[in-house]
Amino acid sequence: MSGLKQLVRFGWEQALSCLFPVVIFASLALTQMVTLPFLPRYDWLLIICLLMQWIMVRSGLETRDELKVITVFHLIGLALEIFKVNMGSWTYPEEGYLKVFGVPLYSGFMYASVASYLCQAWRRLDIKLVNWPPFLVVVPLATAIYLNFFTHHFWIDVRWWLAALVMIVFWRAWVTYEVGGIKYRMPLVFSFILIGFFIWIAENIVTLFGAWEYPNQTDAWSLVHLGKVSSWVLLVIVSFLIVATLKQVKEKTQQGISTEHY
């Protein structure tokens, strides 16, 4: 029975951590079923995302530091979206006033929602890193993974080499998290795969609601290729490495300030 209670607690904390992604899902479904007046659908989605971010910060559900991280991810995601759309990887077929090079500005929030989940879960579950690799290894690896999303269009796709590097670099790394005062731990690589798989499931839902459209979904919706799981796992790795690095930098800065005051 205690195990069931812990599972419910864990599920509740996860649900709270997913609040921003859930709002995006709900907004996609609502705007698909109901035509909102005055503005195109993509523009309404941007307004809803901005409003939700404001509510989360004002209510204390999200800290200002977390908002900064989410903003960085929005810009990183938007840059990737602009490139991918113009390379023909997918499209945003509907009209919108707030589109840049064929990409609606709300799309960056799809990536920001991943960062929002990581930041929220990190705080709510009191996540700690065990055997975390050196900064000089983590940053170049995250950079290489992100750049490969661009360069594989012009050069070879090295995602599997990068995945192998991730396995080697993080083989001994764990994350610990706390639920109801009890600590648990999970291999970091497994957590990457798990989150990436669930994002792939989410991607199938959002494409069904018309968030974006792959070439094979132009005539009718179809399941997103299972191979996309590898892309999402790599994106999760980049996201996690950025959030983890920023968390560590902040902790060291705070420790330095405390030492100076002492």
N, C-alpha and C positions, 0 to 999 in steps of 0.2 A: 504493500500500500504506500509506503514511503517513497518507493521508486516511482509510482504513478504520480504522486504529489510533486516530486522533483521534475518529472517530465512536463507536467502542467505549468509549473513555474518557469521552466526553460522555454516552453512554447509561448508563454505570456511575454517574457522579456524579448523573445525574438519578434513577436508581433509588434510590440512597441518600437523595436528597432527598425522595423519595416514600414513604419507609418508613412514616410514620404513616398516610397515605391507604391504602396497601396493607394495613395491619393492619385498618383499618376495612372495606375490601372483603372481606377474608378472614373477618372476624368476621360480617359480614352473610351471607355465603354459608354459613358453618358453622352459624350459628343458624337459618338457613332450612331446612337439611337435617337438623339434629340438634336435638331438643328437650332443652334443658338443664334440670336439676331445680331445684326450690325457688323460683325467681324467674321472672317473665315475661321474654320475650326482650329487650324494650327495656331492662330493668334490667341484664341481663347485658351488653348492649352498652355501657352506661355504665361498668360495672365494668371491662370490658376496655380501654376508652379511658383511664380513669384509671390503670389498671395499666401500660399502655403508656407513658403520659406519665412515670410514675415511673421506669420502666426506662430510658427515653431520657435523662432528666436524670442518674440515678445512674451510667449507663454513659459519660456524656460525649458521647453522640450529639447532645444538645441542651443548650444553655447555659441558665442561670437567666434571663437577659435574654430569650431566645427563649421560654421558658415564660411569662413575663409578657405578651409580645405575643400568644401563643396564647390565654391566659386572657382578654385583652381581646376577641379575636375570638370566643371562645366566648360571651361575654356579648352582644356585638353581634348575633351570629347567632341566639342564643336569643330575643332581643327581636324580631327580624324574624320568626322562626318562629311565635312566639305570635300576633303580629299577622296573619300570612298565613293561619294555620290557622283563626283565628276569623273571617277574612273569606271563608273557603271556597275559598281558592286550592288547597289540598291537605290531606290528612288523615293522621293516624297511627292507623289503625283497630284496632291490637292493644292489649291491656291492658298496664298497667304501673303499678307503685306510685309510681315517681318521674316523674310527669307533672305539668306545670304548665299549667293552662288548655288541656288536651288535647295538650300537646307534651311528649314524653319528653326528659329532660335530656341524653341522649346526642346529640341533634340538633345542639346547639351545636358539637360536635366536628367535624361535617361542614364547618362554616365554618373552625373552628380548623385543620383539616387543610390548607386552602388556605394559611393563614398559615404553618403548619409547613413546607410545601413552599417557600414564598417565602424564609423565613428560612434554611432549610438550603441552598437553591440559591445564595442570596446569599453565604453563607460559603464553600461548597465551590468555587464558580466565580469567587470574588473579583469580584463584580459592582461596577461603577463607573457612575456616572451622568454623562452628558455633556449640557450645555445644559439642565440641570434648571431648570424655571420657579421663580419666587420663591415663598416660603412663603405669602405673602398671596394668591396665586392658587391654589395647590395645595389648601390646607385648605378654603376655601369651595367649590371644585369637588367635592372628595370628599364634603363634607357634603351638597351639593345632590343628588349622585347617590344617596347613601344615603337621604335623605329622600324622594326620588321613589318609592322602593319602597313607601313608606307613602301618600304624598299622591295618587298616581295613582288610588287607589280613590275619592277624593272630588273630585278636580280633574282637569285634563287630564294625560295622560301626556307628559312632556317628555323622555323618554329620548333621542329622536333629536336634539333640540336640545342636550342634554348631550353626546351622542356627537360632534356637530359641534364643540362647544366643546373637547372632548378633542383632536380632530384639530388644531384651531387652536393650542391651548396647547402640545401636545407634538409638533408637526410637526417641529421641529428637534432634538428630544430623542432620544438614543441610550442604549443600555446596552452597556458592554463587559464581556466575560467571558473567563476564561482556562481553557484546556484543555491539559494537558500542557505548560505553559510558553509556549503560543502564545495570543496575544490575538485575540479576534474581536469584532465589534460587530453590533448589530441595531437597527433602528428601534424605538423604544419602543412606538409604536402597533401595529406588527405583532406584537410580543410579547404585547400585551394580547389581540389577536384569537386568536392561536395558543393561549394558555393557556385562554381562554374556550371555544374549540371543544373542546379535550380534556376540559374539565370537563363539557361537555354530553354527550360520549361516556360519561364516568364516571357522569353522572346516569342515563343509560339503564341502565347496569349495576346501580346501586344500587336503582333503582325495580324492576328485575326481581327483586332480592333482597328487596324489601319494606321498604326504608329508609323510604319514605313513598309516598303514593299520590295521583296526580292524579285529578280527576273522571272523565276519559276512561279511566282504568285500573281503575275499580271492578270491572267485570265480568271483564275480562281485561287482561293487560299489553299495552300498545301503545307504540310509539316516542314519546318525548317530543317535543313540537312543536319544529320547527327554530327557531321564533321565540324559544325560551328561550335560544338562544345569545347574543342581545343582552343578556339579563338577566345571564348569567354573565360576559360581557365587562365589563359595568358593575361587577359585583361584584368582578371581578379588579382593575379600575382602582382601586376604593375600597381594596381590600386592599393593592395595591402602593403606593398613595399614603400609606397609613398607615404601612406598614413602612418606606418610603423616608424619610418625615418623621422617624420615631423614630430611624432610623439616623443621619440628619444631626444631629439634636439631640444624640444620644450622642457623635458625633464632635466636635462643637463643645464639648461639656462636657469631654471628655477633653483637647482642645487647650487649653482654659482652665485646667484643673488643671495640665497640663504647663508652661504659661507661668508660672503662680504658683510652681511648684516651682523653675523656672529662676531 
